Amino acid sequence: GPVSIEGTATVTARIFQPDSLPGPCTRIRADYHKAIGCSVVYADSCGYYRDRKVYMAGGDSALTDGLRGGKTYTDGRWQGFCPNSLDVTIDLGSVTEVSHIMANFMQMRTPLIFLPASVDVWASTDGKHYRLLGHDEPEGSEAEADACFTELGWHGDPEPARYIRFRATQGRRQFMFTDEIVIL
């Protein structure tokens, strides 16, 4: 039957049939959060890599579609940014309290994919006046790893917001990949 999920969960499923061996396990990471289906506006200066379909992750709504990428940037769920910045504004539709705004990033040094050097998260109730909620940077061990996945963003006391601006800057002229901006 249906499974209800609030927040983020990993669902593992397997088919069982009488007189048969169980089927293989399938794992799906599911996100149910406040930004699902919300409008995403990319800044003109954003390095969103629209030239290659495999790096679009489904297009302009991919950062709020609830789908997470797997262990490879070519699975069609990771959105690529090049030369080096992600700068988007998400309209939640109405003012609501937020306390968690994070995005998952990938680093794979061989194909020149790097974590952002920093992430800044802003909030606004009117779309004109923004306040900085938080600044985040990868830990030293993550930034130096050959391959890793890490969440960066902001977590804090509930704040009123309708518009969320999420900016990740890399500082290099290589790829940066993310798969979802989760807002709780």
N, C-alpha and C positions, 0 to 999 in steps of 0.2 A: 504494500500500500504506500501512500504518500508519506514522505518524511519531512517534518518541519525543521528548518534550520534558522537560527538567529545568529548573526555575526559570521564568523569564519569557522568552517569545519572540513575535515577530510572524511569523505564517505567511502567506505570499502564495501564492495558488493560481490557476491558470488552466486551463481545459479546452482541450485540443488534439485536433482530429479531422482525419483525412486529408481532403484536398480541401476544407477549410473554413478560414475565418479563425479565429484563436484567439478564445476567449471573453473576456469582461471579467475583469480581475484582481479577486480578492476578498482582503481582508486581515482577519485575525482575530488579536487579541492573546490569547495563551493563557498562563495562569498555572498552574503545577503547584507547589504549595507545601504546607507542613505543616498548614495550617489548612483545606484543602479538605474540605468535608463536616463540619467540626467544629461542635459546639454553640456558639451565640452567645446570651448572655444580656444583654438590654438593661437598664440601670439604670432604676429608677423615674423618676429625674430627667431621663432622656435625652429629647431633643426629637424622637425618631423620628416622622416625619409619616405616620401610618397612615391618615389621613382621605382621602387621594387615592391611588388605586391606581397611577397613573402614577409616583408618587414612592416607591413601596415597593420597586421593583427586584426583585420576586419574593418579597418577604416577609422573615421573620426570618432566613432562612439566606442572604440575598443577599450579605452581606459575606464569605462564605467559599465561594461557589459557583464560583469560577474565572472568572466572566464579567466583562469590563470594559465600561464605558460608552463610548459614542462621543462625538461633538462636541456633543451636545445633551442637556439634562437630561430631555427628554421621550421618550427612546428606551427607557425601561423598565428600564434597567440601573443608573441612578444612584439611590441611596437618599437621600432628602431629610430634613433635620433642621431643625426650627423649633420653638421660637424660636431656640436657638443652641448646642446641645451634642450631641455624640456620646459616649456612655459605655457601652462594652460589655466583657464578659469572654468570652474564647474558651477553651474547654476542649479542649486538644490530645489528651486521652485518656490520656496517660502522660507521664512526665517525659522530655524530649528537649532536646538543645542547640539554642538559637536564636541567630542572629547578625544577623538582618535582620527588622524589623517595620515595614512601611510601608503607608500608604493613599494613594490618589490622590484629590485634591480638585479641584474646578472653581470657577472664578470667572467670573461674567458679571454685570457691574454693572447693566445695564439691567433684567433681571428680578429684581434684588436678591438675587443669589447671591454670597456672599463666602467667601473662604478662611478657615480658622480662624485665630485670633490665635496659638494655641499648641496643641501636641500633647504629651501625656505618655504614656509607655509604661512599664508595670510588669510584673513577672513574679513568679510564685509557684510553688513545687513542691507546696504543700499546700492552696491556695485560701484560706488565712487570713492568712498573713504575706507581704506584697508588698514588693518592692524596686524603686525607680525605676531603670529602665535608661537612660532618656534623655528629654530635653525638646527640642522642635524648634519653630521659628517660620519662617514664609515670609520669604524675602529681601524687602527693601524694594521692589525693582522688581516682584516678583510681587504683593505686597500692593496696589500702586497700579495694576496693569494693569486695563484694561477687561475683558479676557477672557484667561484662562490656565488651564492644568492643571499641577498640581505634586504631587509626592510628599512627604509629611511623615511622620516617625516616628523610628526609631532603627536604627542600624547600628553594630556593635561586635564585640568578642571574644565567642566562644561562651559562652552562659550556660545553666544548666539551668532548665527551666521546664515546667510542665504547663498553668498558667493564665496568660493574657495579658490584662491590662486596658489598653484603648486609649481614651484620652479626648482629644477635640478640642473646644476651647472657642473660640467666635467672639467673644463680647462684644457682639454686635449682635442685634437682634431681626428679622433677616432669615434667608433660607435658607442652608444649608450642604449641599453634596452630595458624597458619596463613592461609589466603586463597588466596592471590594474591599480587604480587609486582607490583605496578603501577608506570610507568615511563612516565613522560610528558616532 
